[in-house]
Amino acid sequence: MNEHETELKSAARRALLSLDLTNLDEACDEAAVKALAARAFTAHGHVAALCIWPRFVPLAHRLVGHRGVKIATVVNFPGGEEDAGAVADMTEQAVEDGADEIDLVIPYRAFLEGREEAVRTRVRRVRQAAGPRAKVKAILETGVLETTDRIRRAGELALDGGAHFLKTSTGKVAVNATLRAARTMLETIRDAGGNAGFKAAGGVRTTQDAANYLDLADEVMGEGWATPENFRIGASGLLDALVETLEDRGAAKRAQGY
């Protein structure tokens, strides 16, 4: 095994433990959630969380909630424009149903229109609705915000509102997680004291993709910072790639001439 393969395997192990295994497809049903839950446990450890629609939180909680896997769900998703009261009510219900983490889409269109306070207020209200037990991940939708200045400012407002994490994307727009946006978000977290976490979501599909985000976190935040407590990758298909790397399946295929 060469040095690159060794480093990639190490990254795969770190990424697997920090993975929010996700199914936010419109066609998701109970069978799909059960299948997702079964995939959460591997010979190399379990993922950090299952991320599913609010209606499936009770089921996911029953399946994995007592086995070390967190339950994450989404609110104000994906457009970021739902009624504030309804979002707060959905948050309260999700936490009551067993959610440990709430992934909240900030009102990014209001932010782009110059109504900055809408971001801070919405995050603060959801943080209050989530109570002391559940963490709130603020989804900035960086592919829509586009510029470094807007991404940084939206992140600052979300952190001011009490967000525990900054998350790149919903995975439902044309441009989702990018390393450029991730750097800006990590620097924003660092400059605010380094007490919040970071989540990349949308388009992270290969072990090398995951390694790139881990390397960036190590560079900006320092080695050892990127643990499941404060670093996540939200993905559906990434798990298979990580396991393949850890089990050297790619090397075996190459040796057999495939």
C-alpha positions as CSV (number, residue, x, y, z in Angstrom):
1,M,0.0,0.0,0.0
2,N,1.5,3.3,-1.0
3,E,1.4,6.6,1.0
4,H,-1.6,8.0,-0.8
5,E,-3.6,4.9,-0.3
6,T,-2.7,4.9,3.4
7,E,-3.8,8.5,3.8
8,L,-7.0,7.8,1.9
9,K,-7.9,4.9,4.1
10,S,-7.3,7.1,7.2
11,A,-9.6,9.8,5.7
12,A,-12.2,7.2,4.9
13,R,-12.3,6.0,8.5
14,R,-12.6,9.6,9.8
15,A,-15.3,10.5,7.3
16,L,-17.4,7.4,8.0
17,L,-17.6,8.3,11.7
18,S,-18.6,11.8,10.7
19,L,-21.2,10.9,8.1
20,D,-24.8,12.1,8.2
21,L,-26.3,9.2,6.2
22,T,-29.1,11.0,4.4
23,N,-32.3,10.3,2.6
24,L,-34.3,13.4,1.8
25,D,-35.8,12.1,-1.5
26,E,-39.4,13.0,-2.1
27,A,-40.2,9.3,-2.6
28,C,-38.7,8.3,0.7
29,D,-40.9,5.9,2.7
30,E,-40.6,3.7,5.8
31,A,-38.9,0.9,3.9
32,A,-36.3,3.3,2.7
33,V,-35.7,4.6,6.2
34,K,-35.3,1.0,7.5
35,A,-32.8,0.3,4.8
36,L,-30.9,3.5,5.6
37,A,-30.8,2.5,9.3
38,A,-29.5,-0.9,8.5
39,R,-26.6,0.7,6.5
40,A,-25.6,2.9,9.4
41,F,-23.6,0.1,11.1
42,T,-20.5,-1.2,9.4
43,A,-17.6,-3.4,10.3
44,H,-15.6,-0.1,10.6
45,G,-18.0,1.6,13.0
46,H,-21.3,3.5,12.7
47,V,-22.1,6.7,11.0
48,A,-22.7,9.9,13.1
49,A,-26.3,10.4,12.2
50,L,-29.3,9.5,10.0
51,C,-30.8,12.6,8.4
52,I,-34.4,12.1,7.3
53,W,-37.7,13.9,6.9
54,P,-39.5,15.0,10.1
55,R,-42.3,12.4,9.6
56,F,-39.8,9.6,9.9
57,V,-38.0,10.8,13.1
58,P,-40.0,8.5,15.4
59,L,-39.2,5.4,13.3
60,A,-35.5,6.3,13.0
61,H,-35.3,6.9,16.7
62,R,-36.8,3.5,17.4
63,L,-34.3,1.9,15.0
64,V,-31.0,3.5,16.0
65,G,-31.6,6.1,18.6
66,H,-30.3,4.0,21.4
67,R,-27.3,2.6,19.5
68,G,-25.1,5.7,19.3
69,V,-26.4,7.1,16.0
70,K,-27.9,10.6,16.2
71,I,-31.2,11.5,14.5
72,A,-31.1,14.6,12.3
73,T,-34.0,16.1,10.5
74,V,-34.8,19.2,8.4
75,V,-37.0,22.2,8.9
76,N,-37.8,25.2,6.6
77,F,-36.5,22.9,3.9
78,P,-35.6,23.2,1.2
79,G,-36.8,26.7,0.2
80,G,-36.2,28.6,3.5
81,E,-39.5,30.5,3.2
82,E,-41.9,28.6,5.5
83,D,-43.9,30.4,8.2
84,A,-41.7,31.1,11.3
85,G,-44.3,29.8,13.7
86,A,-44.8,26.6,11.7
87,V,-41.1,26.0,11.6
88,A,-40.8,26.4,15.4
89,D,-43.7,24.0,15.9
90,M,-42.2,21.4,13.6
91,T,-38.9,21.8,15.5
92,E,-40.5,21.2,18.8
93,Q,-42.4,18.2,17.5
94,A,-39.2,16.7,16.0
95,V,-37.3,17.0,19.2
96,E,-40.2,15.5,21.1
97,D,-40.2,12.6,18.6
98,G,-36.5,11.9,19.2
99,A,-34.5,14.3,17.0
100,D,-31.1,15.1,18.2
101,E,-30.2,17.6,15.5
102,I,-32.2,20.1,13.5
103,D,-30.9,21.1,10.1
104,L,-32.6,24.5,9.4
105,V,-32.5,26.3,6.1
106,I,-32.0,30.0,6.8
107,P,-34.2,32.5,5.0
108,Y,-31.5,33.0,2.4
109,R,-33.8,34.9,-0.1
110,A,-34.7,37.4,2.6
111,F,-31.0,37.8,3.3
112,L,-30.2,38.4,-0.4
113,E,-32.9,41.1,-0.4
114,G,-31.1,42.9,2.4
115,R,-33.2,41.7,5.4
116,E,-30.2,40.4,7.4
117,E,-32.0,40.2,10.7
118,A,-34.3,37.5,9.3
119,V,-31.4,35.1,9.5
120,R,-30.5,35.8,13.1
121,T,-34.1,35.9,14.2
122,R,-35.0,32.6,12.5
123,V,-32.0,30.7,13.9
124,R,-32.6,32.1,17.4
125,R,-36.3,31.0,17.3
126,V,-35.5,27.5,16.1
127,R,-32.7,27.2,18.7
128,Q,-35.2,28.1,21.4
129,A,-37.7,25.6,20.0
130,A,-35.1,22.9,19.9
131,G,-34.4,23.4,23.6
132,P,-31.2,22.4,25.4
133,R,-30.9,18.9,24.0
134,A,-30.9,19.2,20.2
135,K,-28.3,21.0,18.1
136,V,-29.2,23.3,15.3
137,K,-27.3,23.2,12.0
138,A,-27.9,26.4,9.9
139,I,-28.0,25.6,6.2
140,L,-26.7,28.7,4.3
141,E,-27.4,27.4,0.7
142,T,-24.0,28.7,-0.3
143,G,-24.5,27.9,-4.0
144,V,-27.2,30.5,-4.1
145,L,-25.4,33.0,-1.9
146,E,-22.4,32.6,-4.3
147,T,-19.9,35.2,-3.1
148,T,-17.4,34.9,-0.2
149,D,-18.7,38.1,1.4
150,R,-22.3,36.9,1.4
151,I,-21.4,33.4,2.7
152,R,-19.3,34.9,5.5
153,R,-22.0,37.4,6.5
154,A,-24.8,34.8,6.5
155,G,-22.6,32.5,8.6
156,E,-21.9,35.3,11.1
157,L,-25.6,36.0,11.5
158,A,-26.4,32.3,11.9
159,L,-23.8,32.0,14.6
160,D,-25.1,35.2,16.3
161,G,-28.5,33.5,16.4
162,G,-27.0,30.5,18.2
163,A,-26.4,27.9,15.5
164,H,-24.3,25.0,16.7
165,F,-23.2,24.2,13.1
166,L,-22.9,25.9,9.7
167,K,-24.0,23.7,6.8
168,T,-23.3,24.4,3.2
169,S,-26.4,23.3,1.3
170,T,-29.7,21.5,1.0
171,G,-28.5,19.3,-1.9
172,K,-31.5,20.6,-3.8
173,V,-30.0,23.4,-5.9
174,A,-27.6,23.5,-8.9
175,V,-24.5,24.2,-6.8
176,N,-24.1,22.6,-3.4
177,A,-21.0,22.1,-1.3
178,T,-17.7,23.5,-2.7
179,L,-14.3,23.7,-1.1
180,R,-14.3,27.5,-1.7
181,A,-17.5,27.9,0.3
182,A,-16.3,25.5,3.0
183,R,-13.1,27.5,3.5
184,T,-15.1,30.7,4.0
185,M,-17.4,29.0,6.5
186,L,-14.6,27.4,8.4
187,E,-12.8,30.7,8.7
188,T,-16.0,32.3,9.9
189,I,-16.4,29.6,12.6
190,R,-12.7,30.0,13.5
191,D,-12.9,33.8,13.7
192,A,-16.0,33.6,15.9
193,G,-14.1,31.5,18.5
194,G,-14.2,28.0,16.9
195,N,-17.0,26.7,19.1
196,A,-19.4,25.8,16.2
197,G,-19.2,22.9,13.8
198,F,-19.2,22.6,10.1
199,K,-21.2,20.3,7.7
200,A,-20.6,19.8,4.0
201,A,-23.6,18.5,2.1
202,G,-24.4,17.9,-1.5
203,G,-22.0,16.5,-4.1
204,V,-19.6,14.8,-1.7
205,R,-19.5,11.4,-3.4
206,T,-16.0,9.9,-3.3
207,T,-13.4,9.2,-0.6
208,Q,-11.1,11.7,-2.2
209,D,-13.9,14.3,-1.9
210,A,-14.3,13.6,1.8
211,A,-10.5,13.7,2.3
212,N,-10.4,17.1,0.7
213,Y,-12.9,18.5,3.2
214,L,-11.1,16.9,6.1
215,D,-7.8,18.3,4.9
216,L,-9.3,21.7,4.7
217,A,-10.7,21.5,8.2
218,D,-7.3,20.4,9.5
219,E,-5.7,23.4,7.7
220,V,-8.1,26.0,8.9
221,M,-9.1,24.7,12.4
222,G,-6.1,22.6,13.3
223,E,-5.5,18.9,13.3
224,G,-7.8,17.1,15.7
225,W,-10.7,19.5,15.4
226,A,-12.6,17.6,12.8
227,T,-14.4,15.0,14.9
228,P,-18.0,13.8,14.7
229,E,-18.8,16.4,17.4
230,N,-18.1,19.3,15.1
231,F,-17.5,18.0,11.6
232,R,-20.0,16.3,9.4
233,I,-20.6,15.3,5.8
234,G,-24.1,14.9,4.6
235,A,-24.5,12.3,1.8
236,S,-26.4,9.3,0.7
237,G,-24.0,7.4,-1.6
238,L,-20.7,8.3,0.1
239,L,-20.9,5.4,2.6
240,D,-20.3,2.8,-0.1
241,A,-17.2,4.6,-1.4
242,L,-15.8,4.9,2.1
243,V,-16.3,1.2,2.9
244,E,-14.8,0.2,-0.5
245,T,-11.7,2.2,0.4
246,L,-11.4,0.7,3.9
247,E,-11.8,-2.8,2.5
248,D,-9.3,-2.2,-0.4
249,R,-11.9,-3.3,-2.9
250,G,-10.6,-0.9,-5.4
251,A,-7.1,-2.3,-5.1
252,A,-8.5,-5.9,-5.4
253,K,-10.3,-5.0,-8.6
254,R,-7.2,-3.4,-10.1
255,A,-5.2,-6.5,-9.2
256,Q,-7.7,-8.6,-11.0
257,G,-7.6,-6.4,-14.1
258,Y,-11.1,-4.8,-13.7
